Each structure stands twice: as structure tokens, then as C-alpha cells.
Amino acid sequence: MKRTLISILLLTALLTACSAGKTSDSGAAGDVAVGADIVIPIAGISETASFYPAEIDGTRLEVIAVKAPDGTVRTAFNTCQVCYDSGRGYYKQDGDVLVCQNCGNQFPMDRVEVESGGCNPVPIFDEYKEIDEANITIPLDFLKEATAIFGNWKADY
């Protein structure tokens, strides 16, 4: 009994220590990159959109990563190119489309990172990210530039 209790305490301490650094590394959807690059493991991307949050210089933002029907991995900022300033210009997935929470525009996954302009997610084109066999990295400097479109993001009204 005593040995089991000690094992449980050691396992709990180990898990706590391992998860303590998660806020500065965004290796999984949901982890918040604080003042750091967003690193997206390609192996974890599917047809279901994943959302990678970050906090850059006090501004919250988010990147969407999704596998399009053609098998390519697409990325975009989770804010609408038209509705971003409303505070509600962000997307949630509904079936096989992303839906703007401000205007209701439905955006198919195969159009993510393809279309620029209009009511759709702000694309993150190849020249603004680093891609290797395992990860897509959105660099901190580029994230800092993007904070301008997230000033009212998900604001409470």
C-alpha cells in the first residue's frame, strides 16, 4: 500500500512537471504559444480543423490547421478577412465547413489558404511559414505582424 501511494505521488509529480512547460510550446491544438512560434505537428492534422492559440505581446490569436480533401494541410488565421474587427469574426467548424461567427458565411475546407480577400479565414501562405517532414512552424515575427487583425478578437459584448 505504501509503495503504491509513493508510486502514485511520483507519477503525479512527473505529469505535473511535464505539463508545466506546455504554455510556451504549442505542439498540440489547445496549448497556448506565449510569445513563441506556433509549431503544428503535421501527423496530428485531419479533416477536422485544429485550432492553435497563441498570446503575442498581450494579444490573443489563433491559427487553424486542417487537411483539405486533396490531402494537403492548409493553415489560416482564425479570423475573418471582413469581420475581424467585429470581435466575432472567427470560425467554428460545422460538418465539413468553417462558419464565421459574425456573418454566418460558410467556408469549405478545400478553400482554406487558397482564397484571399472576402469573407474567409486570413490565409497563411507558404512564404510565411516553415514546413519540414514533421511540423509546420508559424514564426513569432509573423505572428507579431498578425496581432493587428486580432485586436477585438472574441471580444465580449
C-alpha positions in Angstrom: 0.0 0.0 0.0 2.8 2.4 1.0 4.7 1.6 -2.2 1.5 2.2 -4.3 1.0 5.6 -2.7 4.6 6.6 -3.3 4.3 5.5 -7.0 1.1 7.5 -7.4 2.7 10.6 -5.9 5.8 10.2 -8.1 3.7 9.8 -11.2 1.6 12.8 -10.3 4.7 14.9 -9.8 6.2 13.7 -13.1 3.0 14.5 -15.0 2.8 18.0 -13.4 6.4 18.7 -14.3 5.9 17.5 -17.9 2.8 19.7 -18.4 4.3 22.8 -16.8 6.1 23.8 -19.9 3.2 23.4 -22.3 2.2 27.1 -22.2 5.2 28.2 -24.1 5.2 25.5 -26.7 2.3 24.9 -29.0 2.9 21.4 -30.0 -0.8 20.4 -29.8 -4.0 22.1 -30.5 -5.2 23.8 -27.4 -1.7 24.5 -26.0 -1.1 28.3 -25.9 2.1 29.6 -27.5 3.1 32.5 -25.3 5.5 34.8 -27.1 6.7 31.9 -29.3 6.4 30.3 -32.7 3.4 28.1 -33.2 4.6 24.6 -34.1 1.9 22.4 -35.7 2.7 18.6 -35.8 1.6 17.5 -39.3 0.8 14.0 -38.2 -2.0 15.3 -36.0 -3.8 17.2 -38.7 -7.0 15.7 -40.1 -10.2 16.8 -41.9 -11.4 18.2 -38.5 -10.0 21.7 -38.0 -7.5 22.1 -35.3 -7.1 25.4 -33.5 -3.7 26.6 -32.3 -3.9 29.5 -29.9 -1.2 32.0 -29.1 -0.7 35.1 -27.0 1.7 37.6 -28.6 2.5 40.8 -26.7 -0.8 40.6 -24.8 -2.9 39.9 -27.9 -4.7 36.5 -28.2 -4.8 34.9 -31.7 -5.4 31.5 -33.2 -4.3 29.5 -36.3 -6.4 26.9 -38.0 -4.8 23.8 -39.5 -6.9 21.3 -41.5 -6.3 18.6 -44.1 -8.2 19.5 -47.2 -10.0 16.8 -49.3 -7.0 16.7 -51.6 -4.8 15.6 -48.7 -2.8 18.9 -48.4 -2.5 20.6 -45.0 -3.9 24.1 -45.0 -3.4 27.0 -42.5 -5.1 30.3 -41.8 -5.6 32.7 -39.0 -8.9 32.1 -37.2 -10.3 35.5 -38.1 -12.4 36.6 -41.0 -10.9 39.0 -43.6 -14.0 41.1 -43.5 -15.5 40.6 -40.0 -12.2 40.6 -38.0 -12.8 44.0 -36.3 -16.3 43.0 -35.0 -14.9 40.8 -32.3 -17.0 37.9 -33.6 -15.2 37.4 -36.9 -13.8 33.9 -36.1 -14.6 30.4 -37.3 -16.0 27.3 -35.8 -16.3 24.0 -37.7 -19.8 22.7 -38.6 -19.6 19.5 -40.5 -17.2 20.0 -43.4 -17.3 23.8 -43.4 -16.0 26.6 -41.2 -18.7 29.1 -40.2 -17.9 32.8 -39.4 -19.5 33.6 -36.0 -20.3 37.1 -37.1 -21.9 36.9 -40.5 -22.5 33.2 -40.8 -20.5 32.7 -44.0 -19.7 29.1 -44.6 -16.3 28.3 -45.9 -15.3 24.8 -47.2 -12.1 23.2 -46.0 -10.7 23.0 -49.6 -10.7 26.8 -49.8 -8.6 27.4 -46.7 -5.3 29.0 -47.6 -6.4 29.3 -51.2 -8.7 32.3 -51.2 -7.6 35.8 -50.2 -10.0 38.7 -49.8 -13.7 38.5 -49.0 -15.3 36.8 -46.0 -13.0 33.9 -45.3 -10.2 33.0 -42.9 -7.0 35.0 -43.4 -4.6 32.6 -45.3 -1.1 31.8 -44.1 0.7 31.2 -47.4 3.9 29.1 -47.7 6.2 32.1 -47.7 5.0 32.9 -44.2 5.6 29.6 -42.6 8.3 26.9 -42.4 7.5 23.4 -43.3 9.5 20.2 -42.8 8.6 16.5 -42.7 7.2 16.7 -39.2 6.0 20.2 -38.5 4.6 23.5 -39.8 6.0 26.4 -37.9 4.4 29.8 -37.9 7.3 32.2 -36.8 6.9 34.6 -34.0 7.8 37.6 -36.1 4.9 36.8 -38.5 2.6 36.2 -35.5 3.5 39.7 -34.2 2.5 41.3 -37.5 -0.8 39.5 -37.4 -1.8 40.9 -34.0 -3.2 43.9 -35.7 -6.2 41.8 -37.0 -6.8 40.3 -33.6 -7.3 43.5 -31.5 -11.1 42.8 -30.9 -10.9 39.1 -31.4 -13.6 37.2 -29.4 -14.4 40.3 -27.5 -17.3 40.2 -25.1 -20.2 42.3 -26.0 
